[in-house]
Each structure stands twice: as C-alpha cells, then as structure tokens.
Amino acid sequence: AQTVTQSQPEMSVQEAETVTLSCTYDTSENNYYLFWYKQPPSRQMILVIRQEAYKQQNATENRFSVNFQKAAKSFSLKISDSQLGDTAMYFCAFMKDSGANNLFFGTGTRLTVIP
Amino acid sequence: GAGVSQSPSNKVTEKGKDVELRCDPISGHTALYWYRQRLGQGLEFLIYFQGNSAPDKSGLPSDRFSAERTGESVSTLTIQRTQQEDSAVYLCASSFAPGLVGAGEQFFGPGTRLTVL
C-alpha cells in the first residue's frame, strides 16, 4: 500500500520570502511519480510540479522547486519569492507507474502568505 | 470544453435520498477518476475508468456508491440512500491513457459539494 504523509498542517511565510513544505511517502514500487497540487479556496486542484522517480534531477517550475530524496522517500516543495496568490492548501501526491494510476494524497498543508 | 466540468456545483439533499453527480472530462482523455474530499482532508480515490476496460472500483466505500461512464465521455457517480457521512466534495479528474506521453497529469474539475442533511 502507498501512504503519503504531510506533517505540517499549517505554514505561514512573509511575502517575498522562501518556504519549504514537507512530504514523505512509503511505497515498495520502484517506478512512480510524485506531484504537488495547489488547492485555493475555489476548490480547483492545480498541478504545481511533478517528478518522475527515475529522474535524479530535481524538478523546477519557475518559483517552485522540489527536493526529491528517493532513498529517504522524501519530496519537499520549495516556494521562492512567495506571493499572496500562493495562499492555498498544498497536497503532495503519489502515483504508481502501473495499474490504475490513481493518486494517493497526503492530508495537505495550509499555506498562508502574509503581506 | 477546455477543462473538466462537473455538475451540479453544490447539492443539498436529505438523508436517505439518492443523488447523481456528473463529470465531463477533457476531450481525448481516456482515463477518468472520481475522488472524495472530506472537510479538511486530502482526496480519497473512489473509482477509475480507462477506455472500455472494466473500471477499478477498489476505492468505493460501500455498495451505495456506483459510477458509470459512457465510452470515453461523460461519467456519473451515484450515491444511493445518502448518509450524513457522505457529505464531502466529490472531484472528478481526467488524463491521457497511462503509458502515453503526458500520462500521469490529472486535470481536475471544480468538484461538487454534497451536503446531506
């Protein structure tokens, strides 16, 4: 079974500062994908960034980057130059590379960017 | 349409009634997923459709829950004899078939908020 753990229910950061959200997961799979999704109050789930487990290089998308540690089963999200629009729930998610390909989600981290 | 759409946006029902929730996936996406999100929680997988294959129903919480999909288009999630614990946001997502380039990224609809009184 796959489990995803986000140990930070809430985080806050000053505008323009950097914040890191933590995520760990447990799996016996060797090939898989990891994702960070953002869910603002509108409820719309928005993909922030994805990482293929077979890639050693950490994924980056503009101000968003990850620190993927496969051996430690850790997948943290770093948001640089935080903006007010980054305020949202952030979910870490895992997907196997086979079978149903459904996502396994963590319980989320509520991030508030303070002006 | 440009994205995944769901209807209704909100649904209030009385305990014991049946409800139907609808999802229109992105055109060309053969994979379709239903998830449930309880208040303050992450998403729980319910059911997965891929093309004409038999659906993966392993996430359905009880036999009161069922879902159908017509070909590679619209899907409906039906909850019979609703209970108060069914209150949640029900999210639908679609993606390209697993194994294809770009597969893995699921595009989500805005969800249906179900309230069972």
Chai-1 contact restraints between the chains, C-beta under 6 A:
chainA,res_idxA,chainB,res_idxB,connection_type,confidence,min_distance_angstrom,max_distance_angstrom,comment,restraint_id
A,Y33,B,G104,contact,1.0,0.0,6.0,A-B,restraint_1
A,R43,B,P110,contact,1.0,0.0,6.0,A-B,restraint_2
A,R43,B,G111,contact,1.0,0.0,6.0,A-B,restraint_3
A,Q44,B,P110,contact,1.0,0.0,6.0,A-B,restraint_4
A,M45,B,F108,contact,1.0,0.0,6.0,A-B,restraint_5
A,L47,B,E105,contact,1.0,0.0,6.0,A-B,restraint_6
A,F91,B,G42,contact,1.0,0.0,6.0,A-B,restraint_7
A,A100,B,Y48,contact,1.0,0.0,6.0,A-B,restraint_8
A,A100,B,D56,contact,1.0,0.0,6.0,A-B,restraint_9
A,N101,B,P98,contact,1.0,0.0,6.0,A-B,restraint_10
A,N102,B,Y33,contact,1.0,0.0,6.0,A-B,restraint_11
A,N102,B,F45,contact,1.0,0.0,6.0,A-B,restraint_12
A,N102,B,Y48,contact,1.0,0.0,6.0,A-B,restraint_13
A,F105,B,G42,contact,1.0,0.0,6.0,A-B,restraint_14
A,F105,B,L43,contact,1.0,0.0,6.0,A-B,restraint_15
A,G106,B,G42,contact,1.0,0.0,6.0,A-B,restraint_16
A,T107,B,G42,contact,1.0,0.0,6.0,A-B,restraint_17
A,G108,B,G42,contact,1.0,0.0,6.0,A-B,restraint_18
